Amino acid sequence: MGHGTVRFERRGAVARVALNRPEVRNAFNDKMLEDLLEIFRAVENDEALRVVVVTGEGDAFCAGADLNWMRRVLEYSFEENYQGSMRLAEMLRAVYTCPKPVVGRINGPAVGGGTGVVAACDIAVATDDASFRFSETKLGLAPAVIAPFLLKRMGERYLRELFLTGQRFSAARAAEMGLVNAAVPAAELDSSVDAVVEMILTGGPAALAASKELIRETVNLPLESSAEFTAKLIARLRMSDEGQEGMGAFLEKRKPKWIEDSE
């Protein structure tokens, strides 16, 4: 299925979402934001899908904002700028809150908003020759909309340096700072991503969604509130059909049905 700026494919329980503007190194424009938002909203309600892999076509992941789009933005009113930025925020939130695990296959450089997509993924694997950069201050701007996702992923310590200097950094350093989970040779990218996907597929679909919710909802809760939330969550999961199947399969020393269905 194609959306012009984004290519969507599915193989069984795994979907592949590819930024598809290789002629401009997959740079964002308003159409790409709309296409990504539409796809992730559809993915959210697709019960047959278990994992989403996000990547870029060609030799780059995402070069940030498209130059022609930036030229148009120069003429935007405050309200137009605000609405466009809110659309980017909505798209990143759709990736971040997707109930399916989202795996980033980072096949090349990611700049500006492209790093926001990397940060919104649950797990990201990059080629060891990929590079990253927050160049907004060089344009008299700030990496505003992507900042909340990057702060969750990397923390304040590293972003002070990277936002203020705008320096390019390597995949190896991105892994050290937590932006990506691993940096691997390009020849090993697909096998590394496939290995992550296979491990995810051993988990129950509802349990995976609940685990993502658990992290989002409890990270800022005080202990008193988190105790009630987490106790109710596990009680609900234990009583669910999936929880009963998973515990039963473990006790009976067999594979749960969701693994058999994905094989």
Number of C-alpha atoms within 10 A of each C-alpha: 9 12 16 13 21 23 20 19 14 14 8 13 16 18 18 19 24 22 27 24 23 17 10 16 22 28 27 24 19 15 14 21 19 17 19 25 20 14 18 23 15 10 21 16 12 12 11 11 18 26 24 25 24 22 27 26 20 17 14 25 34 33 22 24 18 17 13 9 14 13 10 9 13 9 10 13 10 9 9 12 14 11 12 17 16 13 17 24 18 17 23 26 17 20 27 22 19 23 23 27 25 25 24 27 27 31 25 25 26 26 24 25 25 24 26 26 26 32 27 27 25 19 20 26 24 32 23 22 15 23 23 25 22 26 21 19 13 11 7 7 9 16 16 12 18 23 19 15 21 22 15 15 19 18 16 12 10 13 17 10 11 16 18 14 15 17 12 13 15 17 25 20 15 20 18 14 16 18 27 26 17 20 24 17 13 17 9 14 20 16 11 19 20 15 11 15 20 16 9 17 20 16 16 19 21 18 17 19 17 17 15 18 15 15 10 14 13 15 10 10 12 9 10 8 11 16 13 10 15 14 10 12 15 14 11 11 15 15 11 14 10 18 19 13 18 21 13 14 14 11 9 10 9 10 14 21 14 16 13 9 10 13 9
